[in-house]
Amino acid sequence: MEVTADGSPVEVYLLLPPDGEAEIVHAAVSPGASILELGCGAGRVTHPLVDLGHEVVAVDDSPSMLAHVRAESVCARIGDLELGRTFDAVLLASHLVNTPRVADRRAMLAAAKRHLRPDGRLIVQWHPPGWFDSAASGQGGLLGEVTIELADVVREGDLLSATVQYAARGQRWHQEFTCRRLSLDDLLTSADFRLHTWLTADHTWFSGAPGRMG
Ligand SMILES: C[S@@+](CC[C@H](N)C(=O)[O-])C[C@H]1O[C@@H](n2cnc3c(N)ncnc32)[C@H](O)[C@@H]1O
């Protein structure tokens, strides 16, 4: 079984269908906007974005994931990315900004900033602060044919560790993770971004614009 450096099981990401992520992004940017997608996995969100008319450059540090991506792709650590070009939007989904490592978060946001046009949009999916209070073992559901369940939730200060258990086609996978509770201010201001707008009512998606609040 192939697993990425962050513990994502490749087979699971091939079985998981899109869940409306591309439509959220599409509604937040101009028609035909160029998009740099950071942490694209196997292209679950990339492919519907391309179908919606976007030119997408998809970045991941897992060759096993990128082998399935049908778009221009780059194998790199997000924080190290230096493409020398800018995009109308940079997508940082899958709660990557909630990484427990502050230096990694800063490096990801700096990479997003240097690849974004001055009038571009940073599009983020994160765990908002309230999720850290409500997350509990046993939560989950069905996405496509994959049953997803959260287990072993442990809190320690601003950190929450848990295991995601996946089951499909008689197989089981699991992914352990630790994530960090952040305020929106911690996330954006330190990286020289400001909130542009919330993209979903549950505040799990938002767009940012370069520069601090004036
Ligand atoms: C949970 S998967 C989600 C994939 C995709 N965004 C989706 O929703 O289907 C996270 C992906 O981000 C990649 N990733 C995590 N941290 C990364 C980093 N620092 N640099 C490059 N890729 C990273 C992993 O290899 C994995 O493919």
The ligand as a MOL file (V3000), in Angstrom:
LIG
                    3D

  0  0  0     0  0            999 V3000
M  V30 BEGIN CTAB
M  V30 COUNTS 27 29 0 0 0
M  V30 BEGIN ATOM
M  V30 1 C -4.9730 14.6390 2.5690 0
M  V30 2 S -4.2540 14.6040 0.9590 0 CHG=1
M  V30 3 C -5.4330 15.5910 0.0360 0
M  V30 4 C -5.2150 15.6080 -1.4320 0
M  V30 5 C -6.1810 16.5180 -2.2290 0
M  V30 6 N -6.0560 17.9230 -1.8280 0
M  V30 7 C -7.6080 16.0580 -2.0630 0
M  V30 8 O -8.3870 16.7610 -1.4000 0
M  V30 9 O -7.9590 14.9890 -2.5840 0 CHG=-1
M  V30 10 C -2.9150 15.7610 1.2280 0
M  V30 11 C -1.9120 15.7870 0.0760 0
M  V30 12 O -1.0130 16.8600 0.3070 0
M  V30 13 C 0.3090 16.4180 0.0920 0
M  V30 14 N 1.1720 17.2300 0.9620 0
M  V30 15 C 1.0530 17.3990 2.3020 0
M  V30 16 N 1.9930 18.2520 2.7490 0
M  V30 17 C 2.7310 18.6170 1.6710 0
M  V30 18 C 3.8430 19.4670 1.4820 0
M  V30 19 N 4.3900 20.1410 2.5180 0
M  V30 20 N 4.3490 19.6190 0.2480 0
M  V30 21 C 3.8000 18.9410 -0.8150 0
M  V30 22 N 2.7310 18.1150 -0.6980 0
M  V30 23 C 2.2000 17.9590 0.5350 0
M  V30 24 C 0.3120 14.9360 0.4160 0
M  V30 25 O 1.3370 14.2550 -0.2700 0
M  V30 26 C -1.0900 14.5190 -0.0420 0
M  V30 27 O -1.0870 14.0880 -1.3760 0
M  V30 END ATOM
M  V30 BEGIN BOND
M  V30 1 1 1 2
M  V30 2 1 2 3
M  V30 3 1 2 10
M  V30 4 1 3 4
M  V30 5 1 4 5
M  V30 6 1 5 6
M  V30 7 1 5 7
M  V30 8 2 7 8
M  V30 9 1 7 9
M  V30 10 1 10 11
M  V30 11 1 11 12
M  V30 12 1 11 26
M  V30 13 1 12 13
M  V30 14 1 13 14
M  V30 15 1 13 24
M  V30 16 1 14 15
M  V30 17 1 14 23
M  V30 18 2 15 16
M  V30 19 1 16 17
M  V30 20 1 17 18
M  V30 21 2 17 23
M  V30 22 1 18 19
M  V30 23 2 18 20
M  V30 24 1 20 21
M  V30 25 2 21 22
M  V30 26 1 22 23
M  V30 27 1 24 25
M  V30 28 1 24 26
M  V30 29 1 26 27
M  V30 END BOND
M  V30 END CTAB
M  END
